[in-house]
Amino acid sequence: MSKLPESAALLKRIRKRFNKACKEYSLLQDNDKILIGVSGGKDSLMLLKLLTEQSKIYKPRIQVMAAHIKMSNIAYKTDTVFLQDYCRQTNIQFIETETSFDASTDKRKSPCFLCSWNRRKELFSIAQANGCNKIALGHNLDDFLETMLMNITFQGAFSAMSPIMKMKKFPISVIRPLCMIDEKDIAMYAELENFPKQIKNCPHENASNRHQMKRILSELEQLNPEARYNLWGAMSNIQHELLPPPITKQTKTE
């Protein structure tokens, strides 16, 4: 039996982890209409490919559309022609819109947070206007672990992101179907398939602690090749009896 070409074997592994995440966290249901947020980076292009393919499968029966939000005051350049062509070829509706933010309006929040929040706000508006009940974002396994390490280190909280999050103010859920897929696998597939690369000139990119967390994650993996998957497993394997009990805030009395 002949071996699969490298890109085909890699895509098979990626699809397996995508399907596992969708099943374990019940990310996809019949009659879902899903808005895919596509930045134009490798992760969102991978997400677009996987969910578009899934929409052609009988079960579960889902509809997908895609949206690209351009931040006018951040120097990211994305090949939107590629996005438009891909969506046209696969018969997927594509919406492109533009917004901006002023970092000076809230000094308590980082520019990265404000940028992400404003992009998300636009996605919710598009989803509601088009009758979508879910928004899919391209956060991969590394994003989850880096967020967890940052929250432990800088906030003193054991938290990360959720594969599925139901919004309280909107009849919409946010799903992250790439949550079990390694960033290096996505990067390798993007390279093999010649995904167009984003040109990043964001002035705030290096101000984030995420780069340091990437380095720490890499060092942990050098200590133990399974560290990445053990960290993921640890998030759902909380052994409360081996941890300090929660501290309850006592009411002050006069």
N, C-alpha and C positions, 0 to 999 in steps of 0.2 A: 504494500500500500504506500503510495507516495505521500510525502509530507505536505501539509498546507503551506502556501507561501507565508512569509513572516507576517505581513499585515493581516492576512486572513486568520492566522492562528491567534494573533494578538486581539483582533476584533472578537473572536469567539470567546476569549477569556473576559474581555470587557463586557460583552453581552451577558455572559453567565452571572457576573457580579451585579449588573444592572437588573437582571431578572430576579436575582435573589433579594436585592433591596426592595424592589417593587412588591414582591410577595411577602417578605417578612414584615414590612411596615405598611402594607395595604395602601400603596401610593396611588394605584390606578384602579378605577371602578368603571363599570359599564355606564355609558352616557356622560362621562366626564368631558368637559370642554376645557382644554388646557392652553394657557398662554405661556409660551416659552420665552423667557428673557434672554436675548442673544446680544452679548457685548461685542462679539466678533473674535473673542479669544478662543483658545483651543478647547477649553472646558465647555463653553456654551455651544460651540460648533459640534462637539461630540454629543452633547445633550440633544441638540436639534436633530442630528442624524438618528440617534436611538429612538427618540419619541416619534419622529416622522415614520420610521420603519414600523414602530409599534402600532401606529394609527392605521396601518394597512392590514394588520392582523385581526382576525374575526373576534378574538376574545382576549381581554375585555375590549369592547367597542368604544373607542375614544375618538375625539376630534382634537386637532391641534392647530394653533396659529402661532406666529412669532412676532416679536416686537423688539426693535432696537432703539434705545434711548441715548441720544447724543447729549453730552454735557458741554455746552457751548464755551464755558470758560476753563475747561480742562483739555490739554493737548493730547488727546487720544485720537489716533487715526485708524478707522476701521474700513475694510473693503466692503462697503454696503452693497456694491454691485454684485459681489459674490453671493451675499445673503439673499438679495432680490432674485438672482438667477436660480439659486438652489431652491428657494421657496416656489418659484414659478414652475420649475421642472417637476417638483414633487406635489404641485397643486396645493400649496400651503399659503394661506393668507399672511402677508407680511406688512407690518406697520412700522414706519420710522417717524420719530418725533424728537423734539429738542427741548431741553430745559437748562437751568443753571442754578447756582446757589452762591450765597455770600457767606464766606467762612467767618466774617467779623460779626455776624449777627448772634452767634452763640459760642463764646469762648470756652464753654464747658465741654463742648463736643469737638472731636477731631475733624479736620476737613474730610478725611476718608469716611467717617461716619455720616457726615452731612451729605456728601456726594451720594453715598449708597442709599441713604434715606430718601433723597429727592428722586433718584432713579426708581426706587421702589414705589414711591407715591404715584409716579407716572404709570407704572405697570398696573397698579390697582385701578387707576382711572380707565385705562384701556380694557382691562379685564371686565370691569363692570359694564362698560359701554358695549361690549361684544358678547355678553352673556356667558363669560367663562366662570367656572366654579373653582378652578385651580390655577396657580401660577407656578411654573417650574423654573428653578434656578440651578446653575451649574456648579455648586459647591462639591468638591471631591473629598475623598477620605483625608487627604493632607489638610485641607481647609478646616475640617472638623477637629482634627487633633491639634493643630496650631491654635485654634480658638480656645480649646480646652486648656492648653498650656498657658496661654495668655491670661485667661480668667483666673486660673489657680495662682499664677505669679503676681498679677497686678490687682486683682479684685478680691482674692481670698475666697473664691467661690468655685465649687466643682460644677462647672456647666460648660456647654459648648453650643451646638445648634441641634435642632430636631429634624429628622428626615421628613416629618410632616407636622405642620403647625396650623391649627385652625384659628383664624383671626376672630377676635371678639366683636369688632365693629363692622365687619363685612362678612357676607356669606361666601367667603373665599378661603381656601387653604393654600399654604405655600408648601410645595414638595421639593425635595432635593434627591432625585433618583441616582445621582453619581456618588452618593455618600459612601459606598463600599468600594469605589474604584480608585486605585493609586494614581496620583498625579503623573508619576513617571510613565505609566502605561498610556495615559492619554497623550502625554507629550511625545512619546515614541510613535504612536499611531498617527498623530498630527504631522509628524515629520515624514513618515513613510507615505502618507497620502497627500502631502504638499498642501495642507491647510494654509490659507493665507495668514500671515502673522500681523498682529497689531503693532503699530508704532507707538510706543509709550513714552511720553514726555511729561508725565504728571509731576508737578513740583512738590507734591506731598507724599509721593510713594515711599521714599526712604525714611519718612518721619514715623512710619508705623513700626511696631515691634514684631510684625509678622516675619520679617526677614531673619531676625534673631531666632525666632521659634523654628523656622525652617532648618537653621543650622543645628539647633539643639535636637530636633527630631532626627536629623541625619546622624548626629553623634550617638544618640540612643540606639539607632539601628546598627551602628558599628559594634556596639556592645552586645546586642542581641538582634539577629536578623528578623526575629519575629516581633520586635518591639512595637512596630506600627500596629500590628493586628492585636497584640496584647493590650495596647492602650485603647483601641476601639472596644475590645471586649470588656475592659474595666469599666466603661461608662454604663454598662448594663449588668455589672456584677458587683454591686455595692454591698459589702459585708458590714452591715450596720453594727453588729455586735463587736466588731474589732475597731470601731471608731469612737471618738468622744461623743457623748450624747449631745443633742442639739441644745444650745443655750437659749433659754426662754427669757424674754425681756420682762423684768418685774416692774409692776406698776409702782410709781413713786408715791409714798404716803407722806402726809405733812406731819 
